[in-house]
Amino acid sequence: MATTFKIQDTGSLIGDRSRLEKYWSDKGFKKFYTSFRKGLTLPLEVQTVDSVDKLIKLFKLNEIGFGNWVTQEDRFNYICALNIALYDINKICKFPNSNVGLNGSISFSFGARGTGSALAHFEPWSFIINITRYHDNGFNKNNRFVYTGGAGSVAHEYGHALDYFFGLRFEPLKDIAALSGGRTVRTRWEIEPGTLRKEMNALLTAIIWETPYKKLSNYYERLEKNFEGDYMFRRNEIFARAFERYIQFKLAKIGIVNKFLSESKYDNRAYLNDAEMAKVLPLFDKLISSMANKL
């Protein structure tokens, strides 16, 4: 692993470059990443993260930024963790040429653009995925980094990015940006034009309904029983939670667990269980494959 690299050093998304001031010579990269990622050995190119530029180029990202309160060491840690997270996402999605950044559309911001009480959020207008900094809660630094703040939310927010990117860029509809239908809580959706919209609708219909338009699924009835308000019932949120579970489920099948990429942030009843995920898996695979074919 290279001992120095340059990283963006600013509270805004883009800013001046500065040389890394602190190195991970005391712990080493492997010991660091195995604290949150278990499973198959990482290829050498994923273990040798030495610049923001390399990460952007490898995954076709737009930009990466950090808040003023994110230290140089933390920035290095976040870059390493994000590199592995994006590698694991693409191990499942299989986007050509590691195009996880969707043709340079997606940016990441760490500890710079928090909003309200959200640990992480996706901005459809800027295509920035925002991850809050870890909390200073008295635990050791590794545990704070892996289990607090926005860590564990990458897959969920990336699911939002997929939803909006393919809706806006490939099958745009007036007033309906997301393939999923966005924030609407409608359980029934008339099939929209476009292959991706039809496949998204088929997936969400299978998640929401046991028998379409006659009997709701056990999963949706579980949501109705345990959650109030509209947030958990928005179609874009149902898809993002399902995508998060999809990544977890398929990685687990090949022996990988990545807690920085995906660690459930809600009550477990908000997520599809293994049997429910297995039932919709062919529809999910079909949608992701169709997305990959568009890139």
N, C-alpha and C positions, 0 to 999 in steps of 0.2 A: 504494500500500500504506500502510495506517495506520502511524504511527510508534510507537504504544504499544498494548499490549493487556494484559489480565490473564490470569494463568496460575496454576494450582495450585502451591503451593510447599511441599511436604512430603514426608517419607519414606513416609508411608502413602498409600493411594490417594486419599483425600479430605482436604482440609485448607484452611487459610486462603488467601485470594487475596492476591497481591502484584503490584505494577506491574513490568513488564519493565524491567530495569536496563540492558540493553545492546541496541543496535539493530543491524540489518544494513545500516546506511547505507553501509558501505565496499564491500560487494559487490553488494547488491541481490538480490532474490528470484530473478529469472530466471537470473542467473549461478549461483546456488546450486543450483536444481533441475536445470539442464541438466548438472550434474556427475554425476547418477545417473539421469536420465530423458531419453531421446531419443525423438523422434517428433512426433506431431501437437501443434499449439499448444494450450495449456490455455485453457479459457474464463476470463473475467475473474473469476468468483466463486471459482474455484479458486486464482487467483493473488493474491487479496486476503485472505489469512488474517490475522485480527487478534485472534482470541480463541478460547480453549478452548470457550466457550459456543457460538460460531458453528459450530465443527467438530462439536460434539455435536448441535446442532440440525440441521445439514445432512445428516448421515448417520445420525441417529436412534440415537446411541450412548448408553451409560449414563454412564460417567465416564472421566476420563483423569487419571493420576497420575504422579509422578516421584519418584525417590530423592533423598536429600540430596546425593549426589555429582554430580548432574546440574545443571550450571550454568544460569543464566538463558538464556544464548545457546544452549546445547545444547537447552534445552526448546523454544525458538522453532524451532530447526532440526527437531526431531523432529515438532513440530506441523505445520510446512510439509510435511515428507516424508510424514507419515501422511495428510494431506489429499489429496495427489496419489495415494498408494497406494490409498486407498479410492475415489477417483474412477476410477482405472484398473480396479479390481476390478468396479465397477458398470458400466463401459463394456462388460464382457463378460457379467456376470450379469444386468444390466438389471432389478434389483429395483425395484418401483414406488416412486416418491417418494424415490429414493436411500436406500432402507431397508437399507443395508449393516449397520447396527447391530442389525438383527433386532428391531424393536419395542422398542428401548432395553435390549436384553439384554447386549450386548457392551461391555466396558470395555478400555482399554489402559493398561498400566503400563510405564514406561521406567526401567530402572535401579533398580528398587525391590524386586522380588520374585524375584530369581534363585534357581535351584535347581541344586545340583551343578555339572556342567560344561556344562549346557544353555545354548545361546546364546539360546534363546527357548522358551517353552512355553505351553500353553493349559490352564487349570484348568476342568474341566467343572462343578465344584461352585460356582464363582463367576462363570464366563464372562468371566474376565479373560485377555487375551492379554498375556503378559509378554515384553518385549524388553530384553535386557541392553544396558548402556551400551557404547559403543565402547571399544577398548583403547588405552592410551597406549603405542604400540609404536614411536615414532620417526618414523613417516610424517607427511606433512603432514595438517592437520586434516581437510580434505575427504576424503582417502583413508581416514583412520581412521573417519570418520563413516559412509562408504558401504560400506566393505569389511570392517569388523571388528565384533565384538559381534553383536547380534541383527539388525542390518540385513540385509535379504535374506530374512528368515524370515516376513514378514507373510502372504504368500499361503499358506504351509504351515500356519501356525497358524490362519488364517482357515478353511482347509479343515476342520480339526478342529472349529471352532465350528459350521460348517454341519452337520457330521455329528451332533453331539450336540444342537444346538438342535432340528432337525427330528425327531430321534428322540424326544427328551424331550417336546417341546411339542405335536407333532402326531400321532405314531404310537407312543405309549409302550408298552413291553413290560416285563414283570417281569424284572429283573436284566439287561436288555439296553438300555442307554441309547442307544448310538450306532446310527444306521441301518446302519452297516457291520458291526456285530457287535462293535465295540470291539477289545479286545486279543487276542482269540482268533486263532490262526494257522490255523484250519480253512480248507482250500482249497475245501471244498464246504459250502454253506449251504442248508438247506431254506428254500424261499421263505416269508417271514413275511407275515402279513396287513398290508395297507396299501400304497398305491400307491408311496410314496417308498421303502419298504423293498424292494419288488419291483424298482424301478428301480435302486436302489443295488446290489442283489444281481446284477442283470443286468450292470451295469457291471463290478463286481469279478470276476464269472465270466469276462467277456470279457478282462479284464486277466490273469487267472491261467491261463486255459485256452485252448489253441488249438482243441481239440475237447472240449467240456465233459465232464469226468469220465473222459476217455480219454487225452488228450494235453495235457501242460502247455504253456503258451506259451513262446516263446523268452525273453520277459522274466522269467518266473518261474524258468525254468531258469538264467538268468543270476544271479538272486538266490541260488539254491541253490549255484551254483558259487563265488560270490565272497564270501558273507557267512555268518558264524556267529552262533549265538544266535537268539533269537526276534524281536528288535526289528524288523528289516526285513521280517518276514513277518506281522506283526500286521495285521489287516484295516484297522484305523483308520489305521495308518501308510501302508499301501499307498494308501489313498484320499487322504490328505493330500499325499503325494508326487505322486500323479496329478493332484490339483487344482492344485498348484503348477505342474506342467508344462502343464496345461490353460490356465491364465491366461497363462503365458509364450507358449505356442503361438498362442493366439488374438490376443494383443496384437501378436505379431510379424507376423501376417498383415495388420495395418493399420499396420505400421511403427513400433510402440512397443516400447521396451525400458526397463524400470524396475527397476534393480538394488536399490533399497531395498525394493521390493515382493517381488521374487523373484530370488534369486541362489543357485544350487545349493550346498547345504552338505555334501552327501554325495558320495561317489564317483559319477561319472556313470552307472555301471552300475546304480545304485539307481533310476534314473528311466526312464520310457518314452522311447524315442527318437521322432523325428518320425513315422516310418512306423507305429510302434505307437500313437502318439497319434491319428494320422489314422484308424486302424482303429476305435478306440473313440469317436471324436468324436461321432457321432450319439447314442450312448447317454449321453454326458456332457451334451450339449446338452439332451436330453430330461429328465434329472434336474434340471439347473439351472432349466430352464423350469418344471418342476413345483413346485420350491421357490418360485420367484417368484410363481407363481399362488396359493400358500398365504398370501402376505404381504398 
